[in-house]
Amino acid sequence: MSLQSLPKDFSLDLLRDMVRIRRLEERAGELYGESKIRGFLHLYIGEEAVAVGVLHALAADDAVIATYREHGHALIKGVPMKTIMAEMYGRQEGCSRGRGGSMHLFDAGTRFFGGNAIVAGGLPLTVGLALAERMQGGSRLSTCFFGEGAMAEGAFHESINLAALWQLPMLFCCENNLYAMGTALERSQSQTDLCAKASAYKVQSRSVDGMDVVAVYEATREAVEHIRQGRGPFFLEFRTYRFRAHSMFDPQLYRDKAEVEQWKTRGPIHTYSARLKAQGLLDEPGFLAILAQVDAEVEDAIAYAESASLEPLEDLSRDVYTPRAAP
């Protein structure tokens, strides 16, 4: 799809949202180094085009479930940045009341049904959402994001089999960043053609350049149309790359630094902004204005999180299962 076929404001929104994810992630990494964010932190830097392209092609009331690398998905789904940051700070004003932290963002109001810390754990949940929608006669889609490592898990195969068998309104979005946690795809799975795995279950599939936000958006639009027409689930593989470590504890000994630098030349933000400039849809002052606007939003979110409150001690046992006393 040419940028000329997209409205200018929409084209700039795609850029702005990728920048929002990038700056949120960069500041989260810095705050983690200052011990203001604790626990685990998995950054999405480099993969922004996938979340932005997919979520802009979905309807606001479609359901989404993501992985533990889900800050960007939650943000673009509509979860306010300030409640995301407060959650990472462990504050009760966070979207999960400070109980979930970075890996368990959740917001029922926007139908973002969580990041999930278990590899492939979100897939069966998404099948359940899609099945419920079908049984209730609704038309909303259920979308699940997962990495290529999840496709070696039984939960993936069980989920895609049921989705195909029952022709559920479900979109499978595989973010293939080549290394799962720290093992190259070809060293962990005998079949590296991920679309072939989906096709084995008679699910329509497509492989997409996950570093190109327009390609992601267009492919997702076609997949969404396929599903809404009642033609069953769809599988999309997005070939992408994370520029940062798997988590803040990862020394990255499994991949070559030159490879990382080579992928950075295809970074989704600078390549897309260059395209916008080349087609006269953006100039450098306009790009700097977007950066300033986003930075202000991020700093406001940090200020909100810093002023937010910790959960009172007397509430810590609330919502925690307690076995009934014996009679």
C-alpha positions in Angstrom: 0.0 0.0 0.0 1.3 3.5 -0.9 1.3 6.2 1.7 -0.5 8.3 -0.7 -3.6 6.1 -0.4 -3.7 6.7 3.4 -5.1 10.0 4.9 -2.2 12.2 6.0 -3.5 12.4 9.6 -3.7 8.6 9.8 -0.2 8.3 8.4 1.2 10.6 11.0 -0.8 8.8 13.7 1.0 5.6 12.8 4.3 7.4 13.3 3.2 9.1 16.5 2.1 5.9 18.1 5.4 4.1 17.2 7.3 7.0 18.8 5.0 6.8 21.9 5.9 3.2 22.4 9.6 3.8 21.8 9.9 6.7 24.3 7.8 4.9 26.9 10.0 1.9 26.6 13.2 3.9 26.7 12.2 5.8 29.8 11.0 2.5 31.4 14.5 1.0 30.9 16.1 4.1 32.4 13.7 4.0 35.4 14.5 0.3 35.9 18.1 1.1 36.1 17.2 3.6 38.9 15.3 0.9 40.7 12.1 2.8 40.4 10.6 0.0 38.3 11.2 -3.4 39.9 10.7 -7.1 39.0 10.9 -8.1 35.3 11.0 -5.8 32.4 10.8 -6.9 28.7 11.3 -4.1 26.2 9.6 -3.9 22.8 12.1 -1.6 21.2 12.4 -2.4 17.5 9.1 -4.2 17.2 6.8 -1.1 17.4 5.4 -1.4 13.8 3.7 -4.7 14.7 1.6 -3.4 17.6 0.8 -0.2 15.8 -0.1 -1.6 12.5 -2.2 -4.4 13.9 -4.1 -2.4 16.4 -5.0 0.4 14.0 -6.6 -2.2 11.8 -8.8 -3.6 14.6 -12.0 -2.1 15.9 -12.0 -0.5 19.3 -14.2 -3.3 20.8 -12.2 -6.2 19.5 -10.5 -8.2 22.3 -6.7 -8.4 22.6 -4.4 -10.6 24.6 -0.6 -10.1 24.5 2.6 -11.5 26.0 4.8 -10.2 28.8 6.3 -7.8 26.2 3.0 -5.9 26.1 3.5 -2.2 27.1 3.0 -1.1 23.5 0.0 -3.2 22.8 -1.7 -1.9 25.9 -0.9 1.7 25.1 -2.2 1.5 21.5 -5.3 -0.4 22.6 -6.2 2.6 24.6 -4.8 2.0 28.1 -3.7 5.4 29.4 0.1 5.8 29.5 -0.1 7.1 33.1 -1.9 4.0 34.4 0.6 1.8 32.6 3.5 3.6 34.2 1.8 3.5 37.6 1.4 -0.2 37.2 5.1 -0.6 36.5 5.8 1.4 39.6 3.6 -1.0 41.6 1.1 1.7 42.5 -2.6 1.1 43.2 -3.5 3.7 40.6 -2.1 1.4 38.0 -4.3 -0.5 35.5 -4.0 -3.7 37.6 -3.9 -1.8 40.9 -0.1 -2.4 41.1 -0.6 -6.1 41.5 0.5 -7.1 38.0 3.5 -5.0 37.2 5.2 -4.9 33.8 4.1 -8.4 32.7 0.5 -8.3 33.7 -1.1 -5.1 32.3 -4.9 -5.5 32.1 -7.8 -3.2 31.3 -11.3 -4.6 30.8 -12.6 -1.2 29.8 -10.5 -1.2 26.6 -10.9 -5.0 26.2 -7.1 -5.5 26.7 -7.3 -8.8 28.5 -3.7 -8.9 29.7 -0.2 -9.5 29.2 0.6 -13.1 30.0 3.9 -14.2 31.7 3.5 -17.8 30.5 4.8 -18.5 27.0 1.7 -19.4 24.8 -0.5 -18.9 27.9 -2.6 -16.2 26.2 -3.6 -18.4 23.2 -6.2 -20.7 25.0 -7.7 -17.6 26.7 -8.2 -15.9 23.3 -9.9 -19.1 22.0 -12.2 -18.8 25.0 -13.0 -15.1 24.2 -13.6 -16.0 20.5 -15.8 -18.9 21.4 -17.9 -16.7 23.8 -18.3 -14.1 21.1 -19.5 -16.8 18.7 -21.9 -18.3 21.2 -23.4 -14.9 22.0 -23.9 -14.0 18.4 -21.5 -11.1 18.4 -19.2 -9.9 15.6 -16.1 -8.8 17.6 -12.7 -10.3 16.9 -10.3 -11.8 19.4 -6.7 -11.2 18.7 -3.7 -12.9 20.4 0.0 -11.8 20.1 2.7 -14.3 20.7 6.3 -15.0 19.8 7.6 -17.7 17.5 8.8 -19.6 20.6 5.2 -20.1 21.6 4.7 -22.2 18.4 6.7 -25.0 19.9 4.2 -25.2 22.8 1.3 -27.6 22.9 -1.0 -24.7 23.8 -0.4 -23.2 20.3 -1.4 -26.4 18.5 -4.4 -27.0 20.7 -5.6 -23.4 20.2 -5.2 -23.1 16.5 -6.8 -26.6 16.0 -9.9 -25.6 18.0 -10.1 -22.2 16.3 -10.0 -23.9 12.9 -12.3 -26.7 13.9 -15.0 -24.3 15.2 -14.2 -21.5 12.7 -13.8 -18.9 15.4 -13.3 -15.2 14.8 -9.7 -15.2 16.0 -6.6 -13.5 14.7 -3.2 -15.1 15.4 -0.4 -12.6 15.4 3.1 -14.2 15.7 5.8 -11.7 16.4 8.8 -13.6 15.0 11.9 -11.9 16.4 14.0 -15.0 15.6 15.4 -15.8 19.0 12.4 -16.5 21.4 14.1 -16.0 24.8 17.6 -16.7 23.6 17.6 -19.6 21.2 17.6 -19.2 17.4 14.5 -20.5 15.7 16.4 -23.0 13.5 18.0 -24.5 16.7 14.7 -25.0 18.5 12.1 -26.0 15.8 12.5 -28.4 12.9 10.0 -26.5 10.8 10.9 -22.9 10.5 8.2 -22.0 8.0 5.7 -20.7 10.5 2.9 -20.2 8.0 3.3 -23.9 7.1 2.4 -24.8 10.7 -0.7 -22.7 10.5 -1.6 -24.1 7.1 -1.4 -27.7 8.5 -4.5 -26.8 10.5 -6.2 -25.4 7.4 -5.9 -21.8 8.7 -5.3 -19.0 6.1 -1.8 -17.5 6.7 0.5 -14.8 5.5 4.1 -13.7 6.3 4.6 -10.0 6.6 7.6 -7.6 7.0 7.1 -6.6 10.6 9.5 -3.7 10.3 7.1 -1.9 7.9 4.1 -0.4 9.7 2.1 0.1 6.5 2.7 -3.5 5.4 1.5 -4.7 8.8 -1.6 -2.5 8.7 -2.5 -3.6 5.2 -2.0 -7.3 5.9 -4.0 -7.1 9.1 -6.9 -5.3 7.4 -7.1 -8.1 4.9 -7.0 -10.7 7.7 -9.7 -8.9 9.6 -11.9 -8.7 6.6 -11.5 -12.5 6.1 -12.5 -13.2 9.7 -15.4 -10.8 9.7 -16.8 -12.5 6.6 -17.1 -15.6 8.7 -14.4 -17.5 6.8 -12.6 -18.6 10.0 -9.4 -17.6 11.8 -6.3 -16.1 10.2 -2.6 -16.5 11.1 -0.1 -13.6 10.5 3.6 -14.0 10.9 5.4 -10.7 11.4 9.1 -10.9 10.8 10.6 -8.4 13.3 13.5 -8.0 15.6 14.0 -6.7 19.1 16.9 -4.3 19.4 17.3 -4.7 23.2 17.9 -7.8 25.3 15.1 -10.4 26.0 14.8 -8.9 29.5 16.9 -6.6 31.7 18.8 -9.7 33.0 19.8 -11.0 29.6 23.5 -10.7 28.6 22.7 -11.4 24.9 25.4 -14.0 24.4 23.4 -15.8 21.7 23.5 -13.3 18.9 26.2 -11.2 17.2 26.3 -7.5 17.8 26.8 -6.8 14.1 23.5 -8.6 13.4 21.7 -6.3 15.8 23.3 -3.2 14.2 22.3 -4.5 10.8 18.6 -4.9 11.9 18.7 -1.4 13.4 19.2 0.0 9.9 15.7 -1.3 9.2 14.3 0.3 12.4 10.5 1.0 11.9 10.5 4.5 13.1 13.4 6.0 11.1 12.5 4.2 7.9 8.9 5.2 8.1 9.6 8.8 9.0 12.0 8.9 6.0 9.2 7.7 3.7 6.8 10.3 5.0 9.4 13.0 4.4 10.2 11.7 0.9 6.5 11.9 0.0 6.0 15.4 1.4 3.9 14.3 4.4 6.4 15.3 7.1 9.3 17.6 7.5 12.0 17.7 10.2 10.2 20.4 12.3 7.1 18.3 12.2 9.0 15.3 13.4 10.6 17.2 16.2 7.2 18.5 17.2 5.9 14.9 17.5 8.9 14.0 19.7 8.3 16.9 22.0 4.6 16.0 22.3 5.4 12.4 23.1 8.1 13.3 25.6 5.7 15.5 27.4 3.2 12.7 27.6 5.8 10.3 28.9 7.1 12.7 31.6 3.5 13.4 32.7 3.0 9.7 33.1 6.1 9.4 35.2 5.0 12.3 37.4 1.7 10.6 37.8 3.3 7.3 38.8 5.7 9.0 41.2 2.9 10.7 43.0 0.7 7.6 43.1 0.2 5.6 46.2 1.2 2.1 47.4 -1.6 -0.2 48.4 -2.4 0.0 52.1 -1.1 -3.0 54.1 -4.6 -3.9 55.3 -5.6 -4.4 51.6 -2.8 -6.8 50.7 -4.9 -9.9 51.4 -7.8 -8.7 49.3 -8.6 -10.9 46.3 -6.1 -13.5 47.5 -7.6 -17.0 47.8 -8.0 -18.2 51.4 -9.2 -21.8 52.1 -12.3 -22.1 54.1 -11.7 -23.1 57.7 -12.6 -26.7 58.5 -16.0 -27.0 60.3 
